[in-house]
């Protein structure tokens, strides 16, 4: 059975990422890119679906850490005899071929180590052809993929896998270097000097971390979240994925399993603000350039999510041979939510472009708005009244979601601000009328007077945690009685044992069986709302409660379940971005999204 989701750590090289468990098992790796087929997929099945074990043959426990300021993972195994051995896992950066390096160091006493190297390409469905190239060097080939394993340990082939057992004494070092290459175009890669690569990788990550300008109370948590976000970024395109995994369940044993190896447009504004306020201007600029390349063209074909290179087609299919994480099926490859109408996407993109102008990061030479903003708003004028699938990507059918309409309001609001502050040429009087019309409609149809709360959708009697964004995007002041009533209703109806659900799946029909964990990003939004409402003690208490749900390495998944721990795809960018922005809210005294929005803006 797969280990708990929180038992994994992530290593990466800004092209892809691998998950390594506390027991020394590399259980997930897509090669050569984040969205490539997995060649180790036991995370969603068992050892037969591909894994790489490297650990003592017997041990009592392990203690893990990232080397300070890096994505270099160190796991120290402790045996009953008192013997200790450390395994350092990392992926070198900036190399022609993506690679994984694992270094074993004897720390105390003598340890009998064991490795079992069992790659399976095509998401665990294809066993490769193994070939010994020379002493201690093996190659595994399937179709276009070749991976080459070099070590200073004697290996043997057993039943199609590569295995070994050997003794490591205190002060001794063993290394394993695994490189990916094309099987028919490229020669076998040159050997890696493992310890030299380790020093280079530590130096690279340490230098990047040193550029952070955040000096607040929660520096360690922010630093780890920033490193995680960076680790989910493509150095080539500047885009970052929501998570490096697919189909880790929101409810163990359930069907709420999705592929998150894509870039969601709605992550844009929070991400840019977090990056900029922590000193990472280069990364913010690269993300905006990715955004501008991806969304240009006919706004009728705007997607909610894209591939790392801006790819638009993401057909969804099921890997039926994989049993799923602890039996959670289906295992989905691709994500058909990309074809949904989600109106909030327009608001997030327009908000991001407005912030880009304010921060001097606008990604196009042509600042007139003709390439991006004007076509988006022209199309939104025609469709904002339509029902959509909403922030949560309901698959049951479109509805008139309140938060979607609010984000349509945001789109026109930011367009108006760009005319007023940055001189773009647009039909500002018409936009003002539409903005006022949307605002009135939301307040009339999205607010339930009997509940004294905004609701998930027009005519609904259910609340939704996405409504916490209303005061954070400037739709109404945080002190407005309707906002105060909404926050109270959310606390009353969605808090479970101190954690917030995004909505109650037992009461809201969304087309899937009920049950999921608490959505962590929503909980950080609650912190932000507490801050802007001046409820600082409650904000700090809730924030520090959330920090306790990180795993021992400081990582968060999408959701948290009281019985299962971290659930959903892992590690999750949206959760870490939300953590960063909440930490910033304590330093700024407000949400970063409200900093440059005047309170007298016309509704």
Secondary structure, DSSP 8 states (H G I E B T S, - for coil): ----GGGEEEEE-SS-EEEEETTSEEEEEESSSTTS-EEE-GGGS-GGG-EEEEEESS-SEEEEEE-TTSS-EEEEEE-TTS-EEEEEEE--SS-SS-EEEEEEEEEESEEEEEEEEE-EHHHHTEE-EEEEEETTEEEEEETTEEEEEEESS--EEETTEEEEEEEEETT-EEEEEEEEEETTTS-------HHHHHHHHHHHHHHHHHT----STTHHHHHHHHHHHHHTB-TTT--B-S-S-B---SSTTSS---B--SEEGGGHHHHHHHHHHTT-HHHHHHHHHHHHHHH-S-GGG--SEE-TT-------EE-TT---BTTB---EES-GGGGS--THHHHHHHHHHHHHHHHT--S-S--SSTTTHHHHHHHHHHHTTS-B-TTTT-SS--B-BHHHHHHHHHHHHHHHHHHHHH-----HHHHHHHHHHHHHHHHHHSEETTTTEE-SBTT-----GGGGHHHHTTSS-TT-HHHHHHHHHHHHHHEETTEE-SS-TTTS--SS-S---EEHHHHHHHHHHHHHTT-HHHHHHHHHHHHTTS-TTS--EEEEETTTEEEEEES-HHHHHHHHHHHHHHHHTS-GGGTT--TT---
